[in-house]
Each structure stands twice: as C-alpha cells, then as structure tokens.
Amino acid sequence: MRRRGLGALELRKRQGEAVKYNEFSNDLAKSQAEQFKIQREIFKTNLQEFARKYLKDIRKDPQFRMHFQKMCSNINVDPLASNKGFWAELLGVGNFYYELGIQIIDVCLSTRVGNGGLLELGELKRRLEKMRNASGSSASIQEISEDDIIRSIKTLKPLGNGFEILQIGNRKMVRSVPRELNIDQSSLLTLAQERGYITKEIVASSLGGWSTERIDNAIDNLLADGLCWIDTQANPHEYWVYSFFDGMDDENDE
C-alpha cells in the first residue's frame, strides 16, 4: 500500500512538472514570436528608408533591383510585384513585373511554332529588349535582367498557362506549354546543347546503354512536341533543337 501511495504521489508530481514545462514553453514561444515581430517591423522600417534613399537605383539598375528584392524576401515583402499600397506608391513600379509578364507571353507565343514552347532564357531576354526598345517609351526601355524575367514568370503562375523555368544541362529554359519533359527528353536536350542538334549515332555513343527502341521513342517524342525538327538531307539524319540556335537573324523575330 505504501508503494502504491508513493507511486501515485510521484505520478502527480511529474504531471505537475509537465504542466509547468508546457506553460513555460508556450510563454517562451509567445515571447520569441513577439520579439521576431518587433524585429521584423524595425527591419521593414529600415527597408523603407533604404528604398527612399536609393529609389533611382532600384528603378533603373536591374542588379541593384535584384539585391533589393532579396533583402525584401527576408521579411516576406514583395514590393515590386505589388500594384497597390505603400511600396507601389513609393517605388512607382507596381506594375513592372505584370507588364513584363505580358511581354514574355507575347514573345513565347510568337515563337512557339518554331521552338515547341521551349525558349532559352538569354534568347528570351534578347527578344524582350528588342521589343521594349522598339516601343520608344521611357518605361518600356527600362533595363531588365534575367532575374526580372524569372520573377515575372512567377507572377504568371496563377494564370495556369504552363509558364515555367527549367534547368536543362547548363542552360535555363522557359517553357510556355503546360506539359512535362520526361527524363529521356531532358537527356536528349542536354546532349543537343553542344552542337544544336543530335543524331541517333551521337545519342547511342554518348548515352551508353540506350536501346535503339528507346532512342527512337525519345526522338519521336521531341518531334511530336515540336521541340526539334529533322534534317533529312544530312547523313545520318540530324535532329535540330531550335531553342539552341545561336545568332538567329531578325527574320526569325517575325
């Protein structure tokens, strides 16, 4: 009986300690959350002062704009992608990414027939700059960076139209069609980066272990999706990836 009494007493003691520990943990969590909130507000205030001081650089310099965005992301503020509120009024570029996004859609749609909806990021930037310079307005000729393009593409996600940045080999590619590349397609596109094209013989020698049926199927999928076209005059046949062409002339822009 004495042992059972001591056991019950010990149990109540441990339960009481557990309750106190939980209360302490909750109080500590609330205190830390409050401290974080205070620090976040202080940082936000400092960020606003920084934005006022370097307003011209944020608007005109894409590199400076990228670093400013990274600072903002630390406190979950996205000023350049907002079209209303304090940041939009202060920076005057609230619609910057949305307007750039519309131009991205325009370029991707106009080139989709030739490239199957896969455009190299650097080539997209070149075409956007040409389009913006041709418009003649001071807002449109504002310098842009690849980081600006990537952020603009993120604003297009709610449209559900398939726009996405893909890393293929050592290149960033912009996909503008709502479909996934399978592993074999990605492997062939990576292989095609060096020359701009592949042959079945190149694939067989570079990707050892692939059967003839696997090579044929992967290439047929690229052709069906419009991601490459075949040069039947070459021997052996060459499968050219339009997205990797270098030095495209202005006729391709039309």
C-alpha positions as CSV (number, residue, x, y, z in Angstrom):
1,M,0.0,0.0,0.0
2,R,2.8,2.4,0.9
3,R,4.5,1.7,-2.5
4,R,1.2,2.4,-4.4
5,G,0.8,5.7,-2.4
6,L,4.3,6.8,-3.2
7,G,3.8,5.9,-6.9
8,A,0.6,8.0,-7.1
9,L,2.4,10.9,-5.4
10,E,5.3,10.7,-7.8
11,L,2.9,10.5,-10.8
12,R,1.1,13.6,-9.7
13,K,4.4,15.4,-9.2
14,R,5.5,14.5,-12.7
15,Q,2.2,15.6,-14.2
16,G,2.5,18.9,-12.4
17,E,6.0,19.4,-13.7
18,A,4.8,18.6,-17.2
19,V,2.1,21.2,-17.0
20,K,4.6,23.8,-15.8
21,Y,7.0,22.9,-18.6
22,N,4.3,23.2,-21.2
23,E,3.3,26.6,-19.8
24,F,6.9,27.8,-19.8
25,S,7.3,26.5,-23.4
26,N,4.2,28.4,-24.5
27,D,5.3,31.6,-22.8
28,L,8.7,31.3,-24.4
29,A,7.3,30.7,-27.8
30,K,5.0,33.8,-27.5
31,S,7.9,35.9,-26.3
32,Q,10.1,34.8,-29.2
33,A,7.2,35.4,-31.7
34,E,6.7,38.9,-30.3
35,Q,10.4,39.7,-30.5
36,F,10.5,38.5,-34.0
37,K,7.5,40.7,-34.9
38,I,9.2,43.7,-33.4
39,Q,12.5,43.0,-35.2
40,R,10.6,42.5,-38.5
41,E,8.9,45.8,-38.1
42,I,12.2,47.5,-37.4
43,F,13.7,45.9,-40.4
44,K,10.7,46.9,-42.6
45,T,11.0,50.5,-41.5
46,N,14.7,50.5,-42.3
47,L,14.0,48.9,-45.6
48,Q,11.5,51.7,-46.5
49,E,14.1,54.3,-45.6
50,F,16.6,52.4,-47.8
51,A,14.1,52.3,-50.7
52,R,13.5,56.1,-50.4
53,K,17.3,56.8,-50.4
54,Y,18.1,54.5,-53.4
55,L,14.8,54.9,-55.3
56,K,16.5,55.8,-58.6
57,D,18.9,52.8,-58.4
58,I,16.0,50.4,-57.7
59,R,14.1,51.7,-60.7
60,K,16.9,51.8,-63.2
61,D,19.6,49.3,-62.2
62,P,18.5,45.6,-62.6
63,Q,21.4,44.3,-60.5
64,F,20.6,46.7,-57.7
65,R,16.9,45.8,-58.0
66,M,17.7,42.1,-57.7
67,H,19.7,42.7,-54.4
68,F,16.9,44.9,-53.1
69,Q,14.4,42.1,-53.8
70,K,16.5,39.6,-51.9
71,M,16.5,41.9,-48.9
72,C,12.8,42.2,-49.1
73,S,12.2,38.5,-49.3
74,N,13.8,38.1,-45.9
75,I,10.7,39.7,-44.3
76,N,8.2,38.3,-46.9
77,V,7.8,41.7,-48.6
78,D,7.4,41.7,-52.4
79,P,7.3,45.4,-53.3
80,L,7.9,45.3,-57.0
81,A,5.2,42.7,-57.6
82,S,2.6,44.7,-55.8
83,N,0.4,47.2,-57.8
84,K,-1.1,49.0,-54.8
85,G,-0.2,50.1,-51.3
86,F,2.9,51.8,-49.8
87,W,5.6,50.1,-51.9
88,A,3.8,50.7,-55.2
89,E,3.4,54.4,-54.4
90,L,7.0,54.8,-53.2
91,L,8.7,52.9,-56.0
92,G,6.3,53.8,-58.8
93,V,6.9,50.4,-60.4
94,G,4.0,48.5,-59.0
95,N,3.0,47.0,-62.4
96,F,6.6,46.4,-63.5
97,Y,6.5,42.6,-63.4
98,Y,3.0,42.3,-64.7
99,E,3.8,44.4,-67.7
100,L,7.0,42.5,-68.3
101,G,4.9,39.3,-67.9
102,I,2.6,40.3,-70.7
103,Q,5.6,40.9,-73.0
104,I,7.0,37.5,-72.0
105,I,3.7,35.8,-73.1
106,D,3.8,37.7,-76.4
107,V,7.3,36.6,-77.2
108,C,6.7,33.0,-76.2
109,L,3.5,32.7,-78.1
110,S,5.1,34.3,-81.3
111,T,8.0,31.8,-81.2
112,R,6.1,28.7,-80.1
113,V,5.5,27.3,-83.6
114,G,9.3,27.2,-84.2
115,N,10.6,26.0,-80.8
116,G,7.7,24.0,-79.5
117,G,7.2,26.2,-76.4
118,L,10.8,25.9,-75.1
119,L,12.9,29.1,-75.3
120,E,16.4,29.7,-73.9
121,L,16.3,32.4,-71.1
122,G,19.1,34.5,-72.7
123,E,17.3,34.5,-76.1
124,L,14.0,35.5,-74.4
125,K,15.8,38.4,-72.8
126,R,17.3,39.5,-76.1
127,R,13.9,39.4,-77.8
128,L,12.2,41.3,-74.9
129,E,14.9,44.0,-75.0
130,K,14.3,44.4,-78.8
131,M,10.5,44.6,-78.2
132,R,10.8,47.1,-75.4
133,N,13.3,49.3,-77.3
134,A,11.1,49.4,-80.3
135,S,8.2,50.8,-78.3
136,G,10.1,54.0,-77.7
137,S,8.6,54.9,-74.3
138,S,11.0,55.6,-71.3
139,A,9.2,53.0,-69.2
140,S,9.5,50.3,-71.8
141,I,13.2,50.8,-72.4
142,Q,13.9,50.3,-68.7
143,E,16.8,47.9,-68.5
144,I,15.9,44.3,-67.4
145,S,17.8,41.4,-66.2
146,E,17.3,37.6,-66.3
147,D,16.3,37.8,-62.6
148,D,13.5,40.3,-63.6
149,I,12.3,37.8,-66.2
150,I,12.3,34.9,-63.7
151,R,10.3,36.9,-61.2
152,S,7.8,38.0,-63.9
153,I,7.3,34.4,-64.9
154,K,6.4,33.6,-61.3
155,T,3.7,36.2,-61.4
156,L,2.2,34.2,-64.4
157,K,1.6,31.0,-62.3
158,P,-1.9,32.0,-61.2
159,L,-2.9,32.0,-64.9
160,G,-2.3,28.3,-65.1
161,N,-0.8,28.6,-68.5
162,G,2.3,26.4,-68.0
163,F,5.0,29.1,-67.9
164,E,8.0,27.7,-66.0
165,I,11.8,28.0,-65.8
166,L,13.5,24.7,-66.4
167,Q,17.2,23.9,-65.9
168,I,18.4,21.7,-68.8
169,G,22.1,21.0,-68.7
170,N,23.8,24.3,-68.1
171,R,21.1,26.4,-69.5
172,K,17.9,27.9,-68.2
173,M,14.9,27.4,-70.5
174,V,11.5,29.0,-70.4
175,R,8.7,26.5,-71.0
176,S,5.4,28.1,-72.2
177,V,3.3,25.0,-72.7
178,P,1.6,23.0,-69.9
179,R,3.4,19.7,-70.3
180,E,6.3,18.0,-68.5
181,L,9.5,16.8,-70.1
182,N,10.3,13.2,-69.3
183,I,13.8,12.1,-68.3
184,D,14.7,10.9,-71.8
185,Q,13.6,14.1,-73.5
186,S,15.7,16.1,-71.0
187,S,18.7,13.9,-71.6
188,L,18.5,14.5,-75.4
189,L,18.0,18.3,-75.0
190,T,21.1,18.4,-72.7
191,L,23.1,16.4,-75.2
192,A,22.0,18.8,-78.1
193,Q,23.3,21.9,-76.3
194,E,26.9,21.5,-77.6
195,R,26.1,21.3,-81.3
196,G,22.5,22.5,-81.5
197,Y,21.5,19.1,-82.9
198,I,21.8,15.3,-82.2
199,T,21.9,12.2,-84.3
200,K,20.9,8.7,-83.3
201,E,24.5,7.7,-83.5
202,I,25.5,10.6,-81.2
203,V,22.9,9.5,-78.7
204,A,24.0,5.9,-78.8
205,S,27.6,6.7,-78.3
206,S,27.0,9.4,-75.6
207,L,24.3,7.7,-73.6
208,G,25.6,4.2,-73.4
209,G,23.1,1.5,-72.6
210,W,20.2,3.1,-74.5
211,S,18.5,0.6,-76.8
212,T,17.5,1.5,-80.4
213,E,13.9,1.5,-79.4
214,R,14.5,3.9,-76.5
215,I,16.4,6.3,-78.8
216,D,13.7,6.2,-81.5
217,N,10.9,6.8,-78.9
218,A,12.7,9.7,-77.2
219,I,13.4,11.4,-80.5
220,D,9.9,10.8,-81.8
221,N,8.5,12.4,-78.7
222,L,10.7,15.5,-79.3
223,L,9.5,15.7,-82.9
224,A,5.8,15.2,-81.8
225,D,6.1,18.0,-79.3
226,G,7.7,20.4,-81.8
227,L,10.9,20.7,-79.7
228,C,13.1,19.7,-82.6
229,W,13.0,19.2,-86.4
230,I,14.7,16.7,-88.7
231,D,17.2,17.4,-91.4
232,T,16.6,14.5,-93.8
233,Q,19.3,15.8,-96.2
234,A,22.0,15.1,-93.7
235,N,23.5,11.6,-93.5
236,P,22.9,10.4,-90.8
237,H,19.7,12.4,-90.1
238,E,20.2,15.4,-87.8
239,Y,17.6,16.4,-85.2
240,W,18.0,20.2,-84.6
241,V,16.7,21.9,-81.4
242,Y,15.5,25.3,-82.4
243,S,15.9,26.6,-78.8
244,F,19.7,26.2,-79.0
245,F,20.3,28.0,-82.3
246,D,22.9,30.8,-81.9
247,G,22.9,34.0,-83.8
248,M,19.4,33.8,-85.2
249,D,18.8,36.6,-87.6
250,D,16.0,39.2,-87.5
251,E,13.8,37.1,-89.9
252,N,13.1,34.7,-87.0
253,D,11.6,37.5,-85.0
254,E,8.7,38.0,-87.3
